[in-house]
Each structure stands twice: as C-alpha cells, then as structure tokens.
C-alpha cells in the first residue's frame, strides 16, 4: 500500500534533557514520526536528547515552531579555576545552554514495512 504522506526530509534536533519530554509531545501532536535517543554535549558534557523527525512536505515550519515553543535557553554557572591564583579557587562563569540545534537533510528514499 503506498504511503499517503511520504517523508521527504529528516530533521535532527538536539535539545536539553529537561526539554525533551515537552518537545517530543509537541512533535507527536503534529502527527509526525519521532525517534528519541539520549546523547551528551561535547563542550559541557551535559545530557541532551537527540530527536529524529520525519518531515512531510510543508511540515518544517510547524516543527521549528513547536521546538521554539518547547525548548528554552537557560543560563548556568560553571566553576572555572581563577588564572594566576595560588589556590584553585573556582570562579562562577555564566554560560548560556539549551534551546534546540536543528539540522534538516533531504531524504532520497523512504520505505516503511
């Protein structure tokens, strides 16, 4: 049986673990297939969630809006050693984390069986 709404793009969205449930629910409400797996950030080593979303034609803007609504940026403080200090006294440094990082790629072939 032919697919009525073929997947023609794949969106990869990396979101903070705190936002993953809300983001996944928002995407599932759009009726699109979503795959979730845990990941970790490279710079801070924090837990993330990577969501793979199968996009039908014209759905990209809806998905981006859903992610903008459900994923937010936060300011966290990292303790970094103070340079030139005789004692390793950590100094809190503000770092903006969160939101969503998305990549969209075209799909040449999609099959479901």
Secondary structure, 3 states (H helix, E strand, C coil): CCCCCCCCEEEEEEEEHHHHHHHHHHHHHCCCCEEEEEEECCCCCCEEEEEEEEECCCCHHHHHHHHHHHCCEEEEEEEEECCCCCCCCEEEEEEEEECEEEEEEECCCCCCC
